[in-house]
């Protein structure tokens, strides 16, 4: 499902216009981004948790030209599904 399809579903289920659904979705995603940028976990009870994970620095060797690259340590976003979501998906 892409963003436009999600907006359409939100619009239908909440009985609001597509513009309002777009604003709500954009506010939701920007709030998650802001929380992660502050180093916080974003927990949505019954759905899941968004957090940041640290990925170690790595050395990468390109098989084509055998050149070695250093990939620096970095933070990556991570989502862990909550128990209710996991149980629902098992059905």
Backbone as CSV, one residue per row, in Angstrom:
resi,resn,N_x,N_y,N_z,CA_x,CA_y,CA_z,C_x,C_y,C_z
1,UNK,0.853,-1.170,0.000,0.000,0.000,0.000,0.897,1.230,0.000
2,UNK,0.598,2.138,-0.883,1.373,3.369,-0.961,0.636,4.492,-0.233
3,UNK,1.306,5.630,-0.094,0.781,6.740,0.698,-0.603,7.183,0.219
4,UNK,-0.799,7.306,-1.080,-2.093,7.761,-1.595,-3.218,6.791,-1.249
5,UNK,-2.923,5.485,-1.298,-3.923,4.491,-0.931,-4.239,4.583,0.563
6,UNK,-3.213,4.794,1.371,-3.404,4.937,2.812,-4.252,6.167,3.121
7,UNK,-3.984,7.261,2.446,-4.775,8.486,2.632,-6.234,8.227,2.267
8,UNK,-6.464,7.516,1.174,-7.823,7.186,0.750,-8.542,6.370,1.824
9,UNK,-7.858,5.360,2.381,-8.462,4.517,3.424,-8.770,5.330,4.680
10,UNK,-7.827,6.177,5.096,-8.050,7.011,6.278,-9.244,7.925,6.044
11,UNK,-9.298,8.516,4.868,-10.388,9.420,4.505,-11.743,8.714,4.606
12,UNK,-11.803,7.495,4.089,-13.060,6.740,4.110,-13.442,6.314,5.520
13,UNK,-12.486,5.758,6.273,-12.794,5.234,7.608,-13.111,6.329,8.619
14,UNK,-12.421,7.462,8.518,-12.650,8.549,9.468,-13.713,9.525,8.968
15,UNK,-14.202,9.300,7.745,-15.202,10.168,7.122,-14.759,11.621,7.120
16,UNK,-13.527,11.835,6.622,-12.977,13.177,6.467,-12.505,13.329,5.025
17,UNK,-12.196,14.563,4.638,-11.718,14.798,3.277,-10.302,14.247,3.108
18,UNK,-9.902,14.075,1.856,-8.545,13.593,1.582,-7.506,14.593,2.080
19,UNK,-7.819,15.889,2.013,-6.891,16.916,2.490,-6.659,16.780,3.994
20,UNK,-7.752,16.566,4.733,-7.629,16.399,6.178,-6.867,15.116,6.523
21,UNK,-7.156,14.042,5.789,-6.454,12.776,6.017,-4.968,12.933,5.721
22,UNK,-4.630,13.693,4.682,-3.228,13.942,4.344,-2.538,14.709,5.461
23,UNK,-3.200,15.729,5.996,-2.636,16.514,7.098,-2.399,15.638,8.326
24,UNK,-3.351,14.779,8.639,-3.221,13.898,9.806,-2.058,12.927,9.608
25,UNK,-1.978,12.316,8.438,-0.896,11.369,8.171,0.463,12.054,8.209
26,UNK,0.551,13.247,7.611,1.814,13.993,7.630,2.201,14.393,9.052
27,UNK,1.219,14.792,9.867,1.495,15.151,11.258,1.964,13.924,12.043
28,UNK,1.353,12.790,11.784,1.720,11.534,12.442,3.162,11.157,12.116
29,UNK,3.502,11.146,10.833,4.857,10.740,10.449,5.900,11.744,10.909
30,UNK,5.587,13.040,10.858,6.572,14.028,11.304,6.767,13.949,12.821
31,UNK,5.723,13.611,13.558,5.854,13.450,15.009,6.753,12.266,15.348
32,UNK,6.626,11.183,14.597,7.506,10.031,14.800,8.947,10.418,14.487
33,UNK,9.159,11.113,13.379,10.516,11.547,13.001,11.129,12.446,14.068
34,UNK,10.344,13.389,14.582,10.850,14.307,15.608,11.239,13.547,16.874
35,UNK,10.414,12.587,17.273,10.729,11.790,18.452,12.017,11.010,18.262
36,UNK,12.181,10.413,17.098,13.400,9.647,16.825,14.620,10.556,16.772
37,UNK,14.474,11.752,16.209,15.597,12.688,16.136,16.058,13.105,17.533
38,UNK,15.135,13.118,18.498,15.482,13.450,19.884,16.067,12.245,20.624
39,UNK,16.096,11.090,19.954,16.617,9.884,20.586,15.590,9.147,21.418
40,UNK,14.336,9.488,21.268,13.271,8.856,22.041,12.701,7.654,21.304
41,UNK,12.109,6.728,22.062,11.316,5.658,21.469,9.908,6.198,21.284
42,UNK,9.270,5.833,20.194,7.884,6.222,19.959,7.050,4.954,20.079
43,UNK,6.257,4.890,21.148,5.490,3.681,21.451,4.016,3.945,21.181
44,UNK,3.423,3.108,20.344,1.996,3.179,20.066,1.397,1.885,20.618
45,UNK,0.730,2.005,21.759,0.192,0.830,22.440,-0.702,0.030,21.503
46,UNK,-0.492,-1.282,21.468,-1.287,-2.163,20.636,-0.822,-2.232,19.194
47,UNK,0.130,-1.400,18.805,0.618,-1.385,17.430,2.090,-1.735,17.344
48,UNK,2.935,-0.930,18.015,4.358,-1.221,17.977,5.205,-0.063,18.461
49,UNK,6.520,-0.232,18.335,7.484,0.743,18.819,8.465,1.117,17.712
50,UNK,8.638,2.405,17.515,9.650,2.918,16.605,10.842,3.338,17.453
51,UNK,12.036,2.953,17.029,13.237,3.330,17.764,14.408,3.425,16.795
52,UNK,15.551,3.841,17.321,16.769,3.899,16.527,17.712,2.807,17.002
53,UNK,18.399,2.186,16.073,19.411,1.184,16.388,20.740,1.651,15.829
54,UNK,21.806,1.328,16.548,23.133,1.715,16.091,23.696,0.603,15.211
55,UNK,24.120,0.963,14.018,24.773,0.002,13.128,26.273,0.255,13.189
56,UNK,27.038,-0.778,13.463,28.484,-0.654,13.598,29.129,-0.217,12.280
57,UNK,30.302,0.369,12.404,31.096,0.697,11.227,31.509,-0.606,10.545
58,UNK,31.560,-0.577,9.220,31.904,-1.778,8.471,32.907,-1.465,7.379
59,UNK,33.581,-2.502,6.925,34.462,-2.405,5.776,33.801,-3.176,4.648
60,UNK,33.698,-2.550,3.480,33.046,-3.161,2.331,34.037,-3.253,1.186
61,UNK,34.124,-4.429,0.579,35.016,-4.619,-0.564,34.170,-4.822,-1.811
62,UNK,34.329,-3.917,-2.779,33.578,-4.003,-4.015,34.128,-5.168,-4.846
63,UNK,33.291,-6.156,-5.166,33.785,-7.311,-5.902,34.206,-6.991,-7.342
64,UNK,33.708,-5.915,-7.909,34.064,-5.569,-9.295,35.481,-5.028,-9.419
65,UNK,35.795,-4.055,-8.560,37.110,-3.427,-8.694,38.034,-3.690,-7.491
66,UNK,37.555,-4.499,-6.558,38.334,-4.876,-5.368,38.712,-3.701,-4.463
67,UNK,38.077,-2.551,-4.689,38.358,-1.391,-3.847,37.659,-1.558,-2.499
68,UNK,38.329,-1.154,-1.432,37.795,-1.285,-0.076,37.226,0.060,0.371
69,UNK,36.011,0.012,0.919,35.334,1.212,1.397,35.047,1.066,2.885
70,UNK,35.129,2.157,3.600,34.768,2.192,5.017,33.359,2.777,5.128
71,UNK,32.475,2.047,5.767,31.117,2.531,6.006,31.071,2.945,7.475
72,UNK,30.827,4.227,7.760,30.873,4.692,9.152,29.702,4.171,9.990
73,UNK,29.882,4.225,11.294,28.811,3.873,12.218,27.652,4.845,11.994
74,UNK,26.432,4.326,12.106,25.270,5.204,11.896,24.055,4.658,12.632
75,UNK,23.073,5.519,12.757,21.821,5.155,13.404,20.800,4.841,12.312
76,UNK,20.036,3.748,12.503,19.008,3.386,11.547,17.676,3.226,12.277
77,UNK,16.561,3.558,11.595,15.256,3.389,12.230,14.888,1.915,12.318
78,UNK,14.130,1.589,13.359,13.735,0.207,13.615,12.285,0.214,14.095
79,UNK,11.498,-0.758,13.635,10.118,-0.901,14.100,9.941,-2.303,14.650
80,UNK,9.376,-2.382,15.846,9.056,-3.669,16.443,7.549,-3.720,16.655
81,UNK,6.911,-4.696,16.029,5.465,-4.834,16.137,5.069,-5.189,17.560
82,UNK,3.976,-4.608,18.023,3.451,-4.908,19.344,2.734,-6.241,19.359
83,UNK,2.441,-6.739,20.545,1.817,-8.054,20.690,0.460,-8.121,19.999
84,UNK,-0.359,-7.090,20.138,-1.678,-7.106,19.495,-1.553,-7.213,17.973
85,UNK,-0.613,-6.470,17.390,-0.401,-6.520,15.941,0.116,-7.893,15.531
86,UNK,1.043,-8.449,16.285,1.568,-9.783,15.974,0.473,-10.841,16.038
87,UNK,-0.356,-10.775,17.081,-1.456,-11.733,17.219,-2.447,-11.600,16.069
88,UNK,-2.740,-10.384,15.677,-3.683,-10.138,14.591,-3.141,-10.683,13.273
89,UNK,-1.841,-10.521,13.042,-1.226,-10.995,11.804,-1.166,-12.524,11.735
90,UNK,-1.149,-13.189,12.887,-1.104,-14.650,12.916,-2.431,-15.266,12.475
91,UNK,-3.525,-14.516,12.590,-4.856,-15.043,12.241,-5.033,-15.165,10.751
